Structure formats: structure tokens, C-alpha cells
Amino acid sequence: MSRTTAVDLAAALRAAGLTDVDDSGLARALYSSDASIYRVLPRAVVRPRDTDEVLATLTVCRELGVPLTARGAGTSIAGNAVGTGVVLDTSRHMNQVLSLDAGARTATVQPGVVQAALQTAARPHGLRFGPDPSTHNRCTIGGMIGNNACGSRALGYGRTSDNVLGLDVVTGGGTRLDLGPGTVPEPGVLADLQRLVGAELATIRTELGRFGRQVSGYSLEHLLPERGFDVARALVGSEGTLGLVLSATVRLVADAPFRGLVVLGYRTMADAADATPALLPHEPTAVEGLDQRIVQRLRDVPAAVVPDLPRGDGWLIVELTGDTVAEVEAKARGVLADAAALDSLVVTDPAEAAAIWRIREDGAGLAARTSDGRPAHAGWEDAAVPVERLGDYLRGFEALLDGHGLQGVPYGHFGDGCVHVRIDFPFGADGGPDRGRARYRAFVEDAAGLVAGYGGSLSGEHGDGRARSELLPLMYSPAVISLFERVKALFDPDDVLNPGVLVRPAALDDDVRTAAAPVVSRDTRPTLALAYRHDGGDLSAAVHRCTGVGKCRADLQSSGGVMCPSWPATRNEKDTTRGRARVLQEMLAPGGPVTGWRSPEVHDALDLCLSCKGCSSDCPTGVDMAAYKSEVLHQSYRRRLRPLPHYTLGRLPRWADLAARAPRLVNGFLGSRLGGRLAKWGAGMDQRRAVPAFAVRTFRQQWQDRPAAAGDGPPVALWVDSFTDHFDPDTALAAAEVLEAAGYRVQVPGSDTCCGLTWITTGQLDAARRILGHTVAELAPVVAAGIPVVGVEPSCTAVLRGEALEVVGGPDAEAVAAGTRTLAEQLAATPGWEPPSLAGLQVVAQPHCHHASVLGWSADAALLRRAGAEVTRLGGCCGLAGNWGVEKGHHDVSVAIAGQQLLPAVEGLPDDAVVLADGFSCRTQLDQLAGRRGMHLAQLLAGRPG
């Protein structure tokens, strides 16, 4: 069969009736990797809308001899979802629960359904889909079937293969199969398969299916006569190499009404593993291992809230279920009696339990950095051994790491004997990528031998992919390897489906993504404007923080998260933090489809980034896309003509200073129909946006006319930003009033102390450095004198705590960052201060994105609880994000983002309820889209109407 050019392939796919085909450089960059260490550029991406389009894609690929790789959410860790031909993404359109039978406890779903969406559909019936990987809020059922995903609760509910009842699949050879229990092997592929199995019964019975987490290779044990020749279950875990799932019928299980956790502390992780077998008779639904190094990584995130854990350096998280709380507590007492732990904690409060589970669920991201900040990689990620041998295996594994001079943080599903780890393989280190690949190969070969020696499996739930398929002969006999090859030949005779995986594998050290990317330094690129202080000044290292775990694709808003606001609005991979990171990685890599700072792929990917900073805290690897976007804009337009909004909205504080000379005249012009339209056209604003009115008298003008404060209380510096000064001075006046009532003597730093935020977000970093540098110089003597600096506007306050360290840097910036407080933080640290009573007051709080991500909102939450308010905290973003939401081309997405959390929360809210919104952008969005006035915390505490 002849090969085609990329253009011919896309044309052939479209000619076959496919409507969502993308062979652009942007799409190829977005889909060049999954959550693994591999980079493989596809020729085209197809997002099928229905079964017919899947079949048509397969037909074209078979006719043209083009590889076809199925992909769900792209969270595969072993390189299972990357390929050189067509990548088939089912998550965009084929994402529906087709039916749910509560009586039969079954559901039929399309392959792109996110696991959490199935749980949402099943929950009203008291049911759930049993397996739940840590990526449950973004992984798809099709992907779970591909990898035989398990997750934390597989101990109680089984693996994916234990919960699949039927599959509608098409084989690589084009045969449509409707598989389920009792499927009759009619002449063709199924009859041939049955004959093949019949000739290899001894091999299958002795080498496959030896323990629950043996998922490496094909799970042919399900084809044994005593297991009913269950082809559907046998195809689970075949990683898209045998057939494509068109729909699946899965088992649902009853969800226990009550859950509790027993958290057990041990001296080491190996000690925790030794204790695990004794806990299994208590029938836990999960027994998870957690290492203190992961917890410490979370504690290093400034805005993170880390729950208290028992004493120890290794923990077991044991989940118990029951019909009553008393039953759970009784089980917990039994676990404690058999645990032999240093210390323990019993948790029955759902919110506290959720906080502990979040640490475990973010393990893959948190473990992606070593204790000294070096990147740690997947590649040897999820090996499993029989649980009774787990402690000895962990000791051997730690010794193996030491012997190779590597670091890794083990954690995982200890109740199933499955261990996750990320390891600091030196990809791209001194000596070049070849050295890193050589050390990687040497280690994983030894690690495979270690696992095999303990009777274990190279993979315990993520599949073998490109990372481990080559190692299968270390685990299986030549007879098993030959059997796998013959099964592949029956289902996919032309090797179209996901070639290089499981059978005739690609080399495990080929196409390593991190090794291919060059180190970007000040010598090899235009001078970087930001410091990247956590990444050694290296932008490449910074963008490679993204490991692809895809938390940015999850619905984080419901749990108070921010990242990534534009993804739920568009459901386009380019609008995820991961997608943007992939494009930037490609920009920095040689020989790819994305070249240079000004490439359209880069700017398309970054266009809907709100610079909200949500990823800087919500991404477990610490990606800061707002900083990367600022760098890209800086490099793209340095010494060049910029987009119009950069000169207008990006320099708004300067225009506000001019407007303050005649605010009534300016407001009159902007408020007129013609004047407003002209101003918005000239500023690059969407005409549907209203221009906020300038204050008739700025805060500083009013402060100068104010009588000098009396008293000898401790001084506090109220730092008032440009937006508060020019647009909403009442919030600063209220803050001063509250601080004075708390016993402070308020002083206001000089007038020219702008944070430069609008210059930063539009990439005008040279100017931002001058502006912010001046402000840091003005505030440094204040903090040196022991006077705290209290900010009013969260986004600007966050600049002093965050961007100042990257844009300005140096001892003064560090001192100012350490000395800057939010109002709630300052009041919480005030001896004897008590908030006014807010008992019975209904408060809907929209924390500003920068407040939640950089500053942390816990002090505000604690203050409101202390005051007795009934608080509903919203997640997500208001959608305005300073200048971003008012620019042309962003309005519809801005409104859609507001519609995720904010607008529904205030619709129908009683008039006497308070919408708390410290951010000027948030209050502006509320006013313009909901006609509701938001209130700053200072106004609430001062008793002002807002």
C-alpha cells in the first residue's frame, strides 16, 4: 500500500465524510504527547462525531497504510496514546452516556465519556462505576478500557476489566464485533481466536492472570474455557492495538452511604507496605500508600492548604464503607488494632476526607519534582507485585535507585501491591540527551528484572505502551510473547492500530520528549525577560514542568479550583494548560511544526489564556502559563508594532492618570453613544462591553483631604493600586477604616507605586520592570522598618508577592514579597481583634483568581467563619481577567466562563445576601452581566453598602 503526504491524508479523510479533521501544526503539536515522556508527531488528528466516522477513519487508514492511534483524554503515562499517523480523539464529540438501567445496574457509554460524568449520571440511583483512577475527573471510559485502569478503589470494586460487560468494537481488520457474556465464536476472527487459545491453555493458565494487578501484555486468561471465553474482558487492556471501542456496556455497583478514612503513620513507606496485608481482612475499599516527600511538595505551594496527618514519614490511607457511621467507626477500630502504626487518625467528615484524597490524587504531578527541585519523569511508573511481597520489593527498589544515583518518590495502591513513582532521569543534563537515555534504559531494564524476580508485573494499571512493551520478554516466556503476536495478527493483520505497542515494540528510549528539547538559555535565545527562578533561568525546563497528567481538563471549579477557565468554555485541547505547554515545548524543540515566538500556533494557543495564575497553584507540577504567555508576548513584540490593546488597555494606569485631571469630562465622553463607540474601537475593546466610569475624586485625592490620623498604634502601609485609586476608591477608604478600627495607624505610600500588572499581562516586560522596580524600591524601606504592606486589589497585591520576584528580583523584591499582606491576613495576625458579627448573613464569595492562586484565600474564609457568616465559596474565574475579557474576540468566551459558576450563583440570590468579590474585574463582570454589585471584604467589615 502506498504512503501519502499529510495533505493527501487529510483530504482523504474529509472525502470519507469526516467533519473534524485537523492536520495543522497546532493540532500536531497538541497531540504530540500524552502524559508520558514521549514525543511523537501525528500526521493528522480526527475527532469523530459518531460510530460511522470512527469506521470511516479506520477504512481510510487501512487503505492508505497509515497508523491509527485511539486517544481519550490523553492522560496515558506509558506512551499509549501517541502515534505517527492519525490520532483519534473521542473525547470531543463521542462523550455521551447512551443509557443507564438502574435495575440491572448497567450503563452503556460512548468511549469519550469522562469517568466522573458517568458517576454523576449513576449517583442519583445510588450507583457508581467501580474503578476510579486519580484522573477520574478527566480520564475517559474508552481510555480506561484501553489501559485496564484500576485506581484507588479497585481493591473494593475491581479493575476496569472486572466491570466491562460488553463491547461494540471494530477490529483492526475492519470486522465489527458485538461482544458480551456468552458471545458465540462464529467463523472468522473469534473462531480463530478460540482455536488459538485451545492450543495454548497450559501457557495461559501458568503465566497469565496470576494476581490482580498483572495487566502487562494481553489479558488472555479471560479466554480460558473455565472463564467463559469472555472476549470483551480480554480486549480490556489491549491499548488500542486490537480494536477500536465504539461503545461499552459496564457494570455499576451500589455506592455505600457512608465512607470513612483511617490514616496510619509509619516510619517508612516499606514499613507501611509490611503492614498492609493485615488490613485486607477488614474489607477496605482502598489502601493507599503516601510518602512524606509528596506531602512536602504540596506544602511548598504557597496557596495550598495541607491537612494534618499522623506522625511518620510514610502513611496508609485506608478507606472503609458502611451503611452507618457507627459501622464505619467499628471497622476503623478493627483496622487500628491490626495496623501496628506509629500514629493514626480516623476521619469521618467528608470535607476532611476529600482534602486527604486530593493529596493522593495529585500524586503523579506532585511527584514530578524531587525534593531539591529537579524534574522527575514517568517511564517506570506503576509496577505491581503480590501484596505480601510489597515491603521487600520497596526496599529493593530504593536500593536500586541508590545504586543508579537516582531519586524517586514511591506511592500508590498498596492494597493491590501497585507502586507509582516518578524518577529524575537526567534527560537533557550534562552530556546530552544520549546520556540521559542510556541511564534511563539501564535503570528500567534492572527495574524490570527486579519486578519479575518478585513475581510481579511491569505495569499494574497504566499499560505497557512505549515505555515497557520492549521489556515484556523479561517478564514472560517466549511462548507468551509468540502468543501475543499471533493474537495481534488475528485482530489487526496489517498492523494499523497503535503499532509499536505490546507487539513488535518500539525501543523504549526512542522519541523521548524531554531529551529532545534543547535547554533555552540567555545565550541561545533572545534574552529572557523573566527569571524562572524555580527552573534555573531556563524557559525550556519551565514549560517541561507539564507532564501531561491533564488536571487542567478537569472540572475543578466545583471544588474551588481555578485552572483552567477557558477549557470548560471551549472544550478545545489548545485551551488547556497542557495544550499550551505542549505548543511551547514544540516551539523550543528542533524539527517540529511550531517555529519561533511569533508562530501563529503559539499565539492561537495562548489567545484564550486569561493569565489567571490558576495553573500556578492548581497544576500539581507548578506550571505558570501566565508567566510563559508574558514571555512570549514580550519576545514576539519586542521592538515591533504591538496589537492596539497593548497600547491602550495594557497601559491603562497611565491613561487613568490623565483622566483624573478631568474625570467628569472623560466620563461624559465615554458615556455618550458616539464617544463610547469611538473609545472602544480605539482601545480594541468589544463594543458589547461598557467602559467603567472613572472616580470623580481618586482615593489619593480624598486621602490628602482627610485629617491626619491620631493615635500611637502600630503603623501599617495601605498600598493602593491604580485600579482602586482611579475606579473604586471606596474600597481603599473602607480598608483604611477597618485597619484604624483594629488599632493601626494607617499610612499610604507615595502616589507613583503602580505594580505594572497590565504591562506584565501584555508582555511589555521592559516597561514593567521599570515600573515595578520603582514600586519595590519605594516599599522596601517600609518593610525594612517592620511595617506591613496591606494591599487592596488582589491581582496587584499578588504581583508584589509573585511577579516582582520574577520581573525585578533581588533582596528588595524578596523583602517586599515577604512583607505584603492581604487585609484578611493582617487582621488575622492582629492581637485581640474580633470581626463584626455577620451571623446569619448569606455570603456568596468569588475569590479573585490571583487571590486564590497566589495569595491564598484561607485567611478570608477563616475570618468569615469567625464572624458567623454563611459562606458559599465559588470556584473558577469571573471571566473578565482585567483587559483580557474586554478585548475584541474574547467576549463570548468571557461570558461563558462567568456562566460556569458566578452567574448561576447570583441568579435569584436574595437582595439582602452579599456577593463578596475583592477583585475589581470580578465586581465589573458582576455589574455588567448580572446587574449585581459586588462588595469588597473591607466594605463588608466596615458596614458600607458597596
N, C-alpha and C positions, 0 to 999 in steps of 0.2 A: 504493500500500500504506500502511496506517495505521501510525502510530508508537504505541508502547506505553509505559506507565510502567515504571520499573525493577522494581516489584513484579510487574507482568504479565509482563515478560520472564523473570524468574526462575521464575515459576510455569509459564510455557510451556515452558521448558527442562526443568523437573522432570517435567512432564506427558509430555514426549517420551521419558522414561526415563533422563534424565541423573541420576547419583547424587552428583556432586561439583560442585555449583553454589553459588557464593558471591557474593552482591551486598551483603555487609556493608560498612560504612565501612572496616573494617580491610582487607579484600581490595582494595577500590578504591584505597586509599592504597598498598598494597604494589605494585600493578601499574600505578601511575600513571606510571611512568617505566621506562626501561631504562638502558643505560649512556650515554645521550645527555644533551643539555641540555634535553630536552623534558618537559613535564608535561601529560599528557592523562588525565583520569579516565575509566576504563571504567564501564559500567553493571553489568557482571557479569563474573565470572571462572568459566570452566569448565575443569576438569581431567579430560579424558576418560580412561576406563579402557580403551577399545578402539576399533577402527575404527568399529564401529556407532555409538558415542557421538559420534565426530567427524562422521559423516554426519548424525546426528540434530541436532547443533548447527547445521550448515550449513543444514539444512532449515528449522529454526525461524528462523534469521537471514534466510533468503531470504523466508520467508512474512511476516515482520514488518518487513522492510526495515531490519534492524539490522546495522551494520558488524561484521565478524568479522576479528580480527587474530590470526594464529598467533604463538606465542612458545615458545622453548625455554628456555634458562637466563636470558634477559633481558640478555645481555651485548652487545646491538646498540648500536653507538656513534652511528649516524646517525638514531636515532628510528624504526627499522624495526618495533619490537615494541610500540608503544603505539597505542591506538585508543579511540574514543569509545563503542563498543558492547560486544561480547563479546571478551574476551581468552582465547584457547585455549592453555592451558599443558599441553604434552605431557610435560614433564619429570617430573611427579609419578608417573604410572602407566604411560605408554607408553614404557618405558625399557629394553627387553629386546633383546639380540642373539638374533634368531629362529633363525638358522642360520649355520654357518661351514663352508665347504668348502675345506679346506687345499689339496687337489689342484688345484682350479680357481682358488684364490686369490680367493675371493669371500666376502662376508658379507651377510646380509640382516638389517636392523635396523629397529626402530621409530624414529620421529622423535625421541623424547625421550632416546635413548641418549647418554650423555656420551662424547665422543670418547675420553677416557682409558679408559673401560670397554671400548670396542671394542679399544683397543690391548692391554688386559690379556687379553682373550679371544684375540687373534691372536698374542700374544708366544710362547706355548709352541710354536707352529708355525713360529717364525722369521719371522713376517709382521707387517706393520703397515699401518694406513691412512695414506697418504702425507701429506696436508695436516695441519699441526698448528699452529693459531693459538696465540698466547701464552696464551689462555684454555682450552687443551686439557683442563685438569682440571676444567672445569665447563661448557664450551660443548657443545651437543647437535649430533648429526649433522643433525637437521632444521634447526636454525639455520644450520649451515654450508652446507647446500643452499640455504637462503633467500638467503644473502648471497654465495654462491660464495666461501667463506672459503679463505684460502691459507695464511698462516703462514710461519714462517721457512724450512721445508724444502720449500716449493713449488718452489723452484729445482731441487731434485733429484727431487721426486716429483709435481709438478704441482698444479694448483688442485683444488678440490672437483669442478668440472665435468669435469676430466680423469679423475676416479676414480669417477664415478657410471655404473653400467652399466644400471640400470633403476629405474623409479619406479612405485609404485602411488599414484595421485593421484586426487583428485576436483576437478573444475574448479569455479569459482565459479558456473557454471550448473547444477551438480549432476551432471555426466557423470563416470562412473568410467572411468579410463584405466589400462591396464596397459602401460607404456612400456618399451621396450628397443631394442637394435640391431635394425634390420630391421622395426620396427613398421609394419604396413600401414595407411596412412591411409584407414580406412573412412569411409563417408559420415557427415558430422557435423562436429564441430569440427576433427578432424585433416585431413580432406579440404579443408575451407575454408581451413585454415592453409596447406596445401600450395599451393593456388591463389594465395593472397595472396603467398606467398614467390616463387612463379614469376613474378609480375608485378613484383617489386621486386629482382630478382637484382643489377642493377648497383648500386643503392643499398647493399645489404647488403655486397657484395664490396668496395666502395670505402671505406665508413665504419665498418664493424664488424669486430672481430677483428683490428685492425692490430698489436697487440702483446699479450704475455701478460697483463699486468695491466690491460687495458681491460675493466673489469667494470661500468662505468656503463651504465644502461639495460638493455634485454633483449639477451641474447647470441644474436641470431638467426642469426649466422654458422654455428651448428651445424645449421641447417635447409637449408643450401645442398645442392644435389644431390651435389656432389663430397664432401660430408661425411656423406652417407647420411641426410639428413633425420632427425637424431637429436633427437627432441622432448624426451627425458629430459634430455639435456645442455642444451638450450635453456632448459628451465624452471629450471635451477640459476641462482641469482642473481636470480630474479624477485620475491624479497622477499615471498612470500605474496600477491601481487596477482593471480595467475592460477589457482592451485590450492592444495590442501592435501595435503601429503605424508602418506600413510598408512603406507607402508614404503618402504625403499630398499635396492637391491642395489648394493654398492660393491666396487670393486677393492681387493685387498690386494697389497702389494708385499713382496719379500724384504727383511728388515732386515739391514743389514750387520753382521757380527760385531764389527767394531772401528770406533770413531769417535775422532777427534782434532780439536783446535781449533788454529788459528793465529790469534793475536790480534795485530793490527797497529796501531801507533800513528802518528797523523798530526797535523800542525799544526792543521788544521781539519777539520770534517766535510765541507766541499766538497772538500778535498784527498783525503780518504778516498773520496769518490764518484768523483773523477777516476781513482783507481787501480783501481776495481772492474772495468771491462771487461777489463783484462789478466789478471785472476784467473779469469775464467769458463772459459777453455780447460782449466783443471785439474780441471774437473768437480766443483766443490764441491756439497754438498747444501744449503748455506746460506751467504750472505754478508750479514751483518747490520751495520748502522751504529749506533754508540753514541756519545753525546755526554757530555763530562765533567760537564755540569751535572746529568745524571741520576745519574751515579755519586756526585757530591757530595751530592745529595738523600739517597741511601742512607747515606752516611757520617754524615749529620746525625741518623740514627736511633740512639739511644743503645745499644740492644742488638744492632745489626746487625753482622755480620762481613762485611767487604768484601774480596774477593780483590785481590791486587796486579795491576796492569795495566801494560803498557809505557808509556814516556813518550809524551806527546801530549795534545791536547785533543779528539781525535776518534779513534775506533777502528773497525776492521773485525774482526768475529768470523767467521772462515772455518771452516766445518765440512767435514772430509774423512772419507771412509769407505774401508774396505778389508777384505780377507779376513785380513790380518795387521797387527800393529802396525808391522812393517817397511814394509809397503806404504803405510800412512798416513804414516809418517815420510818416505818417499821423496816422496810427494805434497807434504808440507809443505815440503820443500826446494825444490821447484819453485815453490810459491807465494811463498816468501821471495825467490827470485831475481827474480820479476816484480813484487814488491809496492811497491818504492820507498818503504818505510816509514821513519819516524824510528827506530823501535824495534819489537821483536817478542817474542812468547812462544809457544812450542809446548807444548800441553797434551795429554797422553795419559792422565792419571789421571782416571777417571770422576767422582770426587768433586769435584776441582778444576774440571773442565769444567762440572759441574752448578751449582756456585756462580757461575760466569760466566754461564751461561744464565739463572740466576734474575734477574740484574740486567736482562737484556734482556726477560724475560717480565713483569717488573713495570714495564716502561717506561710503560705507559698510566697507572698510578697514580702512579709517581714523578714523571712529567712534569706532574702535576696541580697542582703548586705551582711558582711561579717561584723564582729564586734569592733573592729578597727576601721570600718567603713568601706572595705573593698567589696566589689561586686561578687556575688555568688550566683552560680548558674544551675539550671536543670541539666539533665543529661544522665545522671544516675539519681533517680528521683523517688521511686516508690517500690523498691524491692520488698518482698514479704517472705517470712519463714514461719513454720509452725509456732504457735504462740508459746509453747512450753520451752522453746529454744531461743526466744527473743532476747532475753537478757545477755546470754553468752554471745549471741550474734552482734548485739550492740557493742559489747566490749571489743570483740574482734574488729568491728567496723571502725571504731575510734582508733584502734591501734593501726589499722590500715591507713587511715587519714594521716596520722602522725608519721607513719613510715614514708608517705609520699609528700610530706611537707605541705599538706592542705588543711583547710578548715571547713567545717560544715556544721550545721545545726540540725540534729535529728529531731523529729516529732512525728506524730502520725496516729494511725488506728491500731493502738497496741492490743486491743481485744481481739483483733484479727491477725496480729503479727506483722502488720504493714508499716513500713518506716519511710517517711518522706525526709528529704534532705536537699539543700542547695549547697554547692561546693565552689570554693574560689579558684576554679581552674584559671590559670594565667593566660587567658586569651588576650592577645594584643599587648602582653607585657614585654619587658626587655628580651630581646632575642627573636621577636617577631611572632606572628601567628603560628608558624610551623612548630615552634617550641611549645606553645600552648596546646596545640592539637596533639602533639606527641605525649605530653604529660596527661592529657585527658584520656587518650587511648590506653596508656599504661595503667592508669588507675581503674578505669571501668572494666578492663579485662581481669585485673586482680579482684575487683569487687564482685564480678560475675562468678569467679571461681569460689570466692568466699560464700556467697549465697548458695551456690549449688552444693557446697560441702555441708551446709546445714539443711539440705533437702528443701530449699526454698525456690522462689520464683523471681525471675528478673524484674517482672512487673507484677504489682499487686492490685492495680486498678486503672492505670492510665494507658495500658497497652505498650507494645514494644516500639512501634514507629521506626523512625530512622535511628533512634538512639540505642536500641537494644536488639533489633532484629538480627544484626550480624553476630550477636553473642549467643543466639539460641543453641548452636551446637555445643556450647559449654554446659548447657542445662539438659539437653535432650540427646538421645542416641541418634545415629544416622538413620535408623528405621523411622523414627518420628519425623525427622526433617524431610525424608523422602515422602512420607505420607502427606505432610503439609503441601508439598509441591504438587502431588497428584490431585489433591482436593482443589487447589488453585486452578489447575488445568481443566478440571470439570466445570467449574463455575465461570472462569474468566480465561478462555483458551488463548486469547490474543494479548493478554497481559495489559489490558486497557485501564483497569481500575487500580489506582494508587500503586503503581509499580515502585519497586524499591523497598517495600514494606513487607515484613514477615517472610516472604518467599523471594529468593534471589535478591537479597537485601543490598541497599546502597551502603557504602562504607560509613561507619558511624562518625567519622571525623571529617567527612566531606560536607561542604556547604554550611560550615559553622558561621552563624551570623556575626557574633561578637568578634570573631577572629578576623573577619573580612573588613570591618570598619576601621579606617585609619584614625589615629589619635589626632585630634584637631588642636593645634597649639597656636600661640600668637605668632609663631614663625611660619606656619603653613597656610594660614588664612588671614584675611584682614583682621586687625586687632580686635579681639573680643571685647565687648563693652561691659559685660558682666563678669563677676569674679568666679562664679561657680565654685564657691569656697568648699563645698562638700564633695567636689569632684576634681580637685586639683587643678582648677582653671581650665578644664577640658570639656568642651561642649559635647564631644562625641561620648565621653563617659556619662555625661548628664542625660543625654537623650536615650542612652542604652540602659538607664535605670529601668525603663519599661521592659518588663519580662513577658508581657502579653497575657497576664492572668485575667485581664478583662473586667476587673471590678468596675471600670468606668462604663460598662454596658449594663450594669445592674440598676435596679430601681432602688437607689439609696435614699431618695427623698423621704420615703415613709419612715426611715429610721433617723432622720435628722441630718443626713449627709448632703453634700452639695454636688460633688462630681457625678457626671459631667452634664450641665444643664441642657446643652444643645442636643445631646443624643436622644433623650426621650421625645424631643420635639420633631426630630427628623428621621430617626431610626436608620441613619446612614453611617456606615463604619468610619467615614472620614471625619465625622463629628464626634468621635470618641477620643479620649486622651490617648488611648492605644493607637488609634489610626493616625493621629497627628504625629505621635512619636515614630511610628513606622516610616512615615514620609520623610521626617527629618533624618532618620537613620539612613534612608536611601539617598538623601541629598549628600550625606557625608561619605557614602560608600562609593567605591570605584565601579564603573561599568554598568550602572543601573539606569532606570528610566527617568530619574529625577536628578537634575544637574543645576546646582547653584542656588544662591539665596533668592534670586528673582524668578525662579521657575514657577510657572502657573500652578503646578501640582502643589507646591508648598503653600502658596497663598490661598489656593482653594481650600486646602485642609485647615488652614488657620483662620479663615474668614469668620467662622461661627464660634471661635474660641472667645469667650466673654472676658478672659483674663480675671476670672473669678477667684482664682487661687484654690478652688475646691480640691483639685488633684494634689496639691502640696501636702494636704493632711489626709484626704480620703484614700489616695492611692497608697497601697502598702509599701511601695518601693520609693515613694517620695518624689515622683515626677512633678515638676513645676512648669507646666506648659505656658503659664502666663509669662514667665521669665524667658522661655525659649521664643515665644512669639515676639516679645520686645526685642530680643537679639536679632531675629530675622528681619523685622521691620527696620531696625537700626542699620543693618548691613545692606538691606535692599535699597534704601533711600538715602543713604549717606552721600552727601554732596550731589544729590539728584532732586528733581522736582517731585514733591510728595503729593499724595491724594489731598484734595481740598479739606476734608475734615481734620487732617493733621494740623493745618494752619489755623483753623477756627476752633473746633471743639478740643483739639489737642493742646491748645494754648488758651483755654477759656479763662484761667485766672487773670491773665493779662488783660483780656477784653473786659472782664468783670471790674478790674481796677479803673479802666476808662469809663465804664458805665456808671460807676459810683459817683462820678463827677456830676452827672445829670440823670439820675435814675428815673425820675418821672417822665422825662422826655424820651428816654430809651424805652421804658415800658409802654408808653403811649404808641411809639412807632411799632414795636414788636406786637402789640396787642391789636393793631389795626389789620384789616384783612390783607391789604396790599403789602404793608410793611412786613407783616409776619411771613407772607409767602416769599417775598424777596429775601428776607433774612435767612429763612430756612433753606432756600435754594442756594444762597451764597455760602451757607455753612455746611452744605452737603447733608442736610437733615431730611428725613422723611416728612412730607407735608402733613401727614396724619398726626404728627407729634405737636404738642403745644410747647411753647418756649416758656420756661419758668420765669416768673417776674423777679426782677432784682429788688432787694430790700431798699426801701426809701432811705433808711439810715443803717449803715453797716453796724456790726457788733462793736467794732473798734471805735467808731464814732460815738456810739452810745456809752461805751465803757469810759471814754475820755471825759464825758459829761457827768459821770457818776461820782458821787462823793467818795473820797478816799476811804478805804475800809479801815475800821478801827480794830483794836484788839491785838493781843500778843500771841495768838495761836500759831501753830507751826505753819510755815509757808507752803503753798502748793502753786505750781505754774499751770495755769489753764491755757493749753495750746489750742488756738482756734485756727482752723484751716480756712482756705479760700472759699469753699462752698458754703460752710456755715456762716462765715463772715458776710458774704455777699447775698446769700439767698435765704438763709434761715437763722438769723441772729438770735431768735428767741431761745433756741436750744442751748446756745452758749450762755445766755443770761440765766437760764434755768440751772445749768450746771454750776455756775458761779454761786447761785443762791443755795443750792444743795450743799456745796462744799463749805460755804460760810456757816450754814446751819450745823454742819458737822464739826465746826470749831476751827476751820482752816482760815488762814489769811491768804486770799487769792491774789495772785499777780499774773499779768498777761505779758508774755514775751513780745518782742518788737513786731512791727507790722509786716515786715518782709520775711516771713518764715513759712513759705509755701513748701509742701512736700514734693511737688513736681509730678504728682501721680498721672495727670493727663499726658505729660510728656513721656512718662515711662510706658504707659499702655500703648501709645502710638509710636514707640520706638525712637523717640527723639532723645537718645540717651546722653549725648554730649551736653545738651542743654539741661537735661535732668540732673546730671552730675553737678553742674554749676549751681543750679537752684537748690537742690537738696543738700549739697555740700555747705552752702551758706547757712541753711537752716540748722544743720548739725553743728556748725561752728557757733551759732547763736545759742543753741540749747546745751552744748557741752558744759559751759561754766555753771549753768543752772543745776544740772545733775551732779556736777563735781562738788557743788556746795551742799549736796544731800537733799535737794528739793525735788520731789517727784514731779514729773510732767504728766498731766492728765489730758488726754485727747477727747474730742467730742465726736468727730466723724470717724466711724470705724475704719473705712478704707484708708484714710490718711494716717490715722494712728498706726495702722498695720504697716505702712511704709516705713515709719520710724523704727518699728520692731523687726522689719523684714528687709525690704528692698534697700534700705540705707546701708545694710551690711554688704550687699552685692554691688550697688551702684557707686557708693562712696568708699566704704570700708575704712579700716584703721581704728585706732583706740577710741577716738571721739565717737564714731558711729556705734561702736560696741557699747560704750558707756551710755549713750542716749537710748539705744535699744533696751538696755537693762533698766534704765530709769523711767521708761514710759509706761503709763498705766491706763487702763480704761477707767471710767467712772466707777463701775461696779467693783473693780479690783481695789481701787483706792478706798472706797467706803468699807469694803470687807476688811481692810487692814487697819481701820480706824478704831482705836480702843474706845469702848463704851458707846459707839454709835449704834443706834437702832433705827430701822426704817419706819416710815409712817405705816400705819395699818392699811393694808389693802384687802382685808378679809372679805371674802365673797365677791371680789371683783373678778370678772371674767377677762382674761388677757390672752389674746392671740399674738404670739411673738414670731416675727420674721427676722431672725438674726441676719445681719448683712453677711454676704459670702466671706469677706475678708475677716469679719469678726469671728465667724465660726471656724475658719480655716487657719488663720494666722494667730489671732489673739486668744481664741478660746472663749466660749460663751458660758462656761460652767459657773463663773462668779456671778454672772447676771441671773442664771437660773436659781442659784442658791439664795441670792438676795430676794428674788420674788417669792420663793417658797417661804423664806423667813418673814416676809411681810404678810403672808397669808393669802396671796393671790392664787386664783385658779388658772394655771398657765397651760396653754396648748402651744407647744413649740413646733413650728413648721420647718421642714427641710427644704432643700432645693434653693433656687435663686428666684429673685423677683423678676429677672429677665431684662432689666434695664442696663445695669452694669455701666454706669457712667455714660460716656459718649457712645458706647457700642450700640445700645438699644435705640438710639435716636438717629443713627446713620441710615442713609438710603440702603435698601436691600436687607435690613435686619428687622424691620418692624414686625412682620408676620411671625418670625421665629421668636422674637421677644415676647409677643403676646401669648404664643403657645407655651412658652416657658412659665409665664405668670399663671397660665391656666392649669399648671400641674399641681400646685399647692396653694399659692397665695389667693388667687381669685375665688376658688371654691370655698376656702376657709372663711372669707369675709362676706360671702353671699348669704344674706339672711341673718347676719350677726346682729344681735340687739344693739340699739343705739347707745346703751349705757356700757357696752363692752369696749375694751380698749384694744386697738391694734398697735402693738409695740413694734416700732421699726426705727432703729437708731440711724440707719443709713439714709442719706439724702436721696439716693437713687430709689431706694425702696419706697420712701414716702411719696416721691414723684410718681412712680409707677402706680401706686395705690390711688393717688388722686386722679390720674389721667385715665386709668382703666376701670376703676371701681367707684370713683367719686367718693372715696372714703379718706379721711385724714388720718395719717399715721402719727404716732406720738413717740418722741424720744424718751428714753428712760429718765433723763434729767427732768423733763416736763412732768412725767408721771409722779416722780418723787417730790417735785416742787408743788404739785397740785395745780399745774397750769393746764388749760384746756387743749393746748396744742395748736 
